Amino acid sequence: LIAPFLFGANLALVGWVLLVQWLYVGSQDGMLAIFVTAEYRSAITFRMLVGPIATTLTVLVCFWSSDVSVAIYLLLLPLYLVPGSVTGRPGSIHSHSAR
């Protein structure tokens, strides 16, 4: 019971801290590159919300069944391991003069 709880609490805490940092950066003028559109920011915010919400709920499920919580954590791994495609992605950041 304690290991899945600590694992999930750690993932949730890190996810919430990263989300708060992202929201702060998005709210400040000049903190993001010019090509990062509002649509792109909202897509990233949504993607960053999924992890902390899911892990917070899974921490609560841990008290009911640690086996179910471990299974949910395993299902969440691709969220952290596989980069997602976001519509409205900004263009390449590589310089065109380097050709």
N, C-alpha and C positions, 0 to 999 in steps of 0.2 A: 504493500500500500504506500509506503513512504517513498520508494524510488520513482514510481510513475508520477506521484504528486510533485516531488522536487524537480523532476525533468520537465514536466508541463509548466510548473510555476516559473522555472527559469526561462523556458521558451516564450511564455506569455510576457514576462517582465521585459525581456530583451525586445520583443516585438513591439510592445507599447512604447518603450523608450525610443526606438527607431522611428516609430510613427510620429511621436511628438517632435522629434528632430526634423523630420520631413515636413511636417506642418509648419514649423517655425521657419524653415528655410523658404518654403513656398509663400509665406506671408511677408517676407522682407524683400524690398526692391533691390535688384542687383545681385541677389544671392544665387540665382539660377541663370544659366546661359540664355541668350536671347531666343534661340530656336526652340526652347522648351515651352510649348503652348499650354494653355489652360486645360485643353482636352487631355493632353498627355499627363499633366499633373494630376488631374482627377482620376485617370486610369491607374496611375501608380498608387495614388492614395487608396483606391478601392482594393488593389492587389495587396497592399501593405496592411489593410484592415482584416483581411481574411485570416491570416495566420494568428494574430493575437486573439481574435474573437474565438476561433476554433480551439486554440489551446486553452484559453480561459474556461470555456465550456467543458473541455475534456478534463481539466483539473477537477471540476465539480463532479463529472461522471466517475472519476477515480474513486470517490468515496462509495459509490454504488457497486462498481465492478472494475477492478484493476485490469482484468483481461481485456475488457472492452476498451478501456482507455489506451492500453498499449496498442491495440489494433487500430484505433483512430490515429495515434501518433505515427504508426507505420504508413497509414494512408496519407498523412500530411507531409511525409518526407519529400515527395516529388514537388510540392509547392516551394520548398527551400532549395532543392537540388536542380530543378529544371527551370531555366529562364523562360518567362512567359512572353508571348507576343502581345504587344500593345498596339492598338490601332492609333494612327496619327503619330507614329514614331518620328522624332526629329531626324533630319538628314545626318549624313556622316560628319563626324567632327574632325576628320582628317583634312589637312590643308590641301587645297588643289594646286598650290604652287610647288609642292614637293614631288611632282611628277618628273 
